[in-house]
Amino acid sequence: MRSHFVRALLVPLAIASLTACEKSPPSPTSSGGATQETGTPKVAFLLATLQEERYQKDKKFFEEKATALGLAPFTFSADNDNAKQLAQLEDALSRGAKVIVVQPTDSVAAASYVQKAHAKGVKVVSYDRSIKSDVLDAYVSHDAFKIGVIMAEEAVKATGGKGNYVILDGQSGHSVVAEIDRGYMSVLTPLVAKGDVKIVVQKNHEAWSPEQALKTMEDAIAKTKGDIQAVLANNSGMARGAVQAIQSANLGGKNVFVAGSDTDAANVNYLCEGKQTIEVLKDIKPLAEKAAEAAAALAQNKPLEGTTGKPPMIALPVELVTKENAKARIVDTGFHPARAVPACK
């Protein structure tokens, strides 16, 4: 009799428990799978991609700093897909994020993200690339204009301000592409006007693709019969494509100037091997940490520090990396381990 009573009591309890589990939404997690604490302000980190080597560092440093500041971060990657990033924004809002830090796949399209977030009382920080919105809460980025200036100035020094130049641009619609190009032309326009420098190819590449950049470089080599003096690539991946095309065409001995930005390990190794000329270092840790600090301030309704302009911007410096300083600046500081750049000794 007693066993019948216990079974009768336990069955409805089990059903109630299962029903409660089915109705409970999944707890937000970081892309690494760490469950966030209930009651802790959530912050979503929406990256355009994790395909590039550097963005694993962005994710790591941002999540570590945000957690240390009392936030519960979770990260999404959109694989450079506008529709996917919009869906991820809506997911982040449904999860109750108080702040969204987003590296937009498209700077213009992302203006709608700000409207959607603000409608729910959520703040938005643009990360690494700007969002074309007058009501954006903050923008944290490296000085992309300066990146272009450094590349172009070094190219002019290396080529004597003369010759055929190739410009490998990232995905169209990105503010960083526009700013780097503006930096290029601030240096090159007078030389182009005089006819000393000729830009023989300038092309955008979907998803900043190294493979597409390689093809563009192959076409440029064919078009000029190998008469190319400088290549300016918006990022490291496309610079790798250029280096590979130059090497495959047996033009390595011509000392074609090649510049990239992001200082991926493979590119730093190219510097030390003499296959690439310069990289521009965008140090990831301070960028990611500044973004986390901005998110924490916004989540806690505190004033942002160190900003200029409207929307409030925090601009971080960039640095020239060459074969001569690669070991000291990249290996000795721990930006890349020595095993990742074996040519830099």
Secondary structure, DSSP 8 states (H G I E B T S, - for coil): -HHHHHHHHHHHHHHHHHHHHHHS----B-TT--B--TTS-EEEEEES-S-STHHHHHHHHHHHHHHHTT-EEEEEE-TT-HHHHHHHHHHHHHTT-SEEEE--SSTTTTHHHHHHHHHTT-EEEEESS----TT-SEEEEE-HHHHHHHHHHHHHHHHTT-EEEEEEE-STT-HHHHHHHHHHHHHHHHHHHHTSEEEEEEEE-GGG-HHHHHHHHHHHHHHHTT---EEEESSHHHHHHHHHHHHHTT-GGG--EEEEES--HHHHHHHHHTS--EEEE--HHHHHHHHHHHHHHHHTT----S-BTTTTEEEE--EEE-TTTHIIIIITTTSS-GGG-TT--
